[in-house]
Amino acid sequence: MMADDLEKVLVVAGAAVDERQLARDLDLDEGTELKVVAPIQQASSLDLVTGDVDDSIAEAEDRAPDAEAGEADPLLAIEDALATFEADQIVLVGGTEPDAGFEADLAEEVRDRFSLPVRELQG
């Protein structure tokens, strides 16, 4: 299989993820390319105005060793990631806590906006 034929999966991490475990959970073929984006947690209004979002970025990057911090709005984080990574599917990894992860209708919004298959997992 040529490199261009490998599946590309965009993972949006609302919770901590282990890429190897994630690949097993999703039953991905060896060589599947994963890109992990962790939307930053919404900073306070003062932090946003002053541009002090370093703590939010560090927290987002802690969710996965190779994650990139993304916009607080998951849809914008996905849009930014898709500008440089041509994904074949999107995986949303929500948290296990009731207030962690993403809004209930996010998967539907992502499907409608980006016309890609979307899978949901709990972290």
MOTA-V15461 format. One record per residue. PSI is psi in whole degrees, -180 to 180 (none if undefined). Layout:
psi: {PSI | PSI}
This chain:
psi: {132 | 158 | -35 | -18 | -9 | 143 | 143 | 126 | 124 | 121 | 126 | 109 | 105 | -3 | 170 | 139 | 147 | 117 | -39 | -44 | -40 | -44 | -39 | -45 | -35 | -4 | 49 | 147 | 149 | 137 | -8 | 134 | 124 | 139 | 124 | 126 | 131 | 105 | 137 | 153 | 145 | 121 | 164 | 162 | -41 | -43 | -40 | -43 | -41 | -7 | 16 | 80 | 15 | -43 | -40 | -38 | -45 | -41 | -41 | -43 | -21 | -16 | -25 | 141 | -36 | 22 | 151 | 139 | 138 | 178 | 153 | -36 | 115 | -34 | -40 | -37 | -42 | -46 | -45 | -44 | -40 | -17 | -26 | -5 | 110 | 84 | 149 | -23 | 162 | 135 | 125 | 120 | 106 | 169 | 169 | -17 | 150 | -35 | 7 | 157 | -143 | 165 | 151 | -35 | 10 | -44 | -43 | -42 | -42 | -46 | -47 | -43 | -37 | -6 | 45 | 154 | 141 | 132 | 147 | 137 | 154 | 138 | none}
